[in-house]
């Protein structure tokens, strides 16, 4: 089994990350991240990667157990909400937006050394279709196993056995958050893989059952609008009410931090 590097999230200096209520998001460029993932594969250390968007951060602020699980991850910034949060607390945006849907394909393309992958998540049949498309796009790599994400908690042991029997270098977990990060945090020490990534809808996109926003829309940081228009029933709350709750929550935390740093001094008579 690879060495567990879950303080694997190498802790950067505080200026190079956003720290908020126990959640730490590293400010890193895409090239730096790709190099770090490659190094974990080469050194056989286990690294858990999470793409932290506003929805994930809000869940972590609400659920202490989730925030605790995320401490074992290298978290990178995903989306406008996290950038706004960074601006409020650090006075600047993250250097790059690093969402898994773009980052994972870029990583697979950059890796010239053959790697093996296991896909866990999505509805039955979807991961198999995604594996087929990955084989066409990245022939240097090999998908050694797939498993849909609709399994009961008592089946987790069998799922882990399937993964370890396939012995992948990379495990992509697409269970949605917080489920995918909780799965990785709980079971990672028993998984014989070097990179464990929570990848959200990546398997759906790779299989072709979900559609990405046009590149021009993504460049404007408006992919969330595109997703909301295409999946209003599933994503309606996430991109409306939860956005308001997220903004209210981080503003409240920012005010609390300001008050802590600027205590009111009562003049003595």
N, C-alpha and C positions, 0 to 999 in steps of 0.2 A: 504494500500500500504506500502511496506517496506520503512524504512527510506533510503533516498538517501545518499549513502556513496561514492559519486563520487570524492570527494577528497578522495574517497574510496580507491584509490590508496594511502595507507598510505605512506607518504614520508619518505623514509629511509635517513640516513645520506648520504651526497654526495658521500662518498667513496663506498657506497653500491648501486650505480646506475650509469648508463651512461646518462649524460645530453648533448643533442646536439640540438641546435637551437630550444629549447622549447619542445623537445621530451625527455621523461624520461623513461628509461628502468631499472627496478629494478633487482639487482643481488640477486637472491633468490634460495634456493635449492628446489627440488621437494617436500620434506617433509614439508618444511616451507610453500610452496604455498598450498599444500593440507590442511594443518591446517588452513590457512587463509580462504580458500573457505568454509571449514566446519564451521568456526566461523561465517561467513556471513550468512549462512543458519540458524544457531542456534539463532543468535541475530536478525534475520529478517532485516538486513541492505542490501541495494542493492549494489552489487559490479559488475563492468564491467571489464572483463578480455580480454586483447588482446595479441596475440602471435606475437611479433615484429620481422619480418625477414627483409632482405635487401630490398625486394620489397616494404614493408610497409614503411620503413624508407625513402627510396628514394621518394616515393609518398608524404610523409609528408614534406620533404625538398622542394618539388616542389609546394605543395598546402598549403598555410597558413591556410585555413579553415580546412583542414584535421588535420594538426598539432594541431590546437586549439581543435578539437574534441577529440583527443587522450589524452589531458590533464586530462580528466575525467576517464581515464582507469588505471588500474594496468597493465602495460606492462611488459612482461617477454621475455627473449631472445630466439629466434628461428633461428638457423642456423649458418653456418660458417661465412657469411657476417657480421652479428652483432658481432660475436666474434672478427673478424678482426678489426672492428670499435672500439670495446672496448679496444683491445690491443693498437691501435693507440692513443686513447685519455686517457685511464686509466693505460696503461702499463701492463694489464693483461686481460685474458679471463674471461668470466662469469663462475661462479662456476659450473653451469649445463646448458645443452641445454634443453629447455622446449618447445617442439612443441605440438600443440593442438591435433594432431592425436594420440600421445602417452599419453599425460597428461590427456585428458578427460576420456578415458577408465580407466586409473589408478585411477582417482578420483571416478568414478562410482563404481569401484571394492572396493575401500577403504571405501566408505560410507555404513555403515551397517544400518543406519536409512533410512527407505523408503523415496524416493524423487519422485517428479513428474517432467516430462520433456516435453517441446514442441520443435519440430524441424521445423525450418524455413529455406528453401533454397533448392537448387538443382533443377533438372528438374522434371516435374510432374511424380508422381509415385515413385520417388527415396526415398523421405523421408519416405513414408509408408513402403518400404522394409527395410530401416534402422531401423525404429521403431520395426519391427518384430524381427530383429536380436538383437537389444538391449534388448528386452524382454526375449529372450533366454539366452543372456549372463549375464544379471543382473536382475534376477527375483525379487529382492527386490525393484526395482524401477518400475515406470509405466510411459509410454509415453501417455500423455493426449491430444495430438493434433499434427498435422503435416500440413504444408502448403508449396507448392513449392515456389521457389524464383522468379518466372516470373510474377510479378505483377507491374502495372503502379503506378507512384507516387500518383495519385488521389485515388488509392485503399488502400493506407496505413492505413487510418482510419478503414476500414473494417478488415484489417489484425490485427490491434491492438485490435479490439473488439473480434475477434476470440481467440486471445492469452489470453486476460483477462477473457473471459468466461471460458476458460480451467483452469485458475488459476495455472499455473505451478510454481514449485520452481525454475526451471532452464530453461532458454531459450537459445538454441543453434542456432546461426545465421550463415548460410553458404551462403553468397552472394558474397564472394570474397572481397578482399580489393581494394579500400577503401570503397566500398558500405556497407559492413557489419558493420564496425565501425561507419560510418556516420549514418546508420540506428539506431544503439544503442544509439549514442550520442543525436540524434534528438528526438527519441521517448522513450528513457529509462524512463524519469520521469513519463510517462503515462502508463508504463507497470508494472503489478502486479507480478513481479518475483524478486527473490533475487539475482540470479546469471545470468548475461547476458554475453555470450561468443561469440566472433567472431571466428568461427572454420574452415573457408576455405573449404577444400575438405573432411572434416571428414564425412559428410553424405554420400558422394559418396563411400568412403572407407568402411563405415559401411554397406552400402547396397550391397557391392560386385561388384559395377560397375567400380571401379577403383582399381588398384593393388599397394600395397606397395612394396617398394624395399625390397630385402632380408635383414634379420637382420644384416648379415655381411657387407653389403653395407652401411646400416644406421650407423653401428658402426664406419665406416671410414669417416663419414660425407659426403658421396657421393650420398645421395638419390636424390639430384637435377640432377645428371647425369642420373640416372635411369629414372626420370620423363621426362627429356628432350628427351631421346631416345624413350620413349613410346608416348609422345605427342608433337612431334616437331613443328607442326603447331601452336598449342595453346601456347606453352611455349618457342618457339624458341627465340623470342625477349627478354623475361624475363631473360633467362639464358645465353644470349650472349651479345647483345648490351647493355641491361640495367645493366648487371654486370660491363661492362667497364665504363658506365656513373656513376654507384654507386661508384666504386673505385676512379674515377677521382674527384667526388664530395667530398668524405670524405677526400681525400688527400688535396684538395684545402682548405677545412675547417680547417684541421689540420695545414696547413701552415699559414693560417690566424691567428689561435689561437697562434701559436708559435711567430709570428711577434708581436701580441698584447702583449704577455708576455715578449718579449725581444725587446723592442723598441730600435731603433738605436740612440745612443747618439752622437751628433756632438760635437767634442772638440772645446772649445772656444779658440780663439787666445790669 
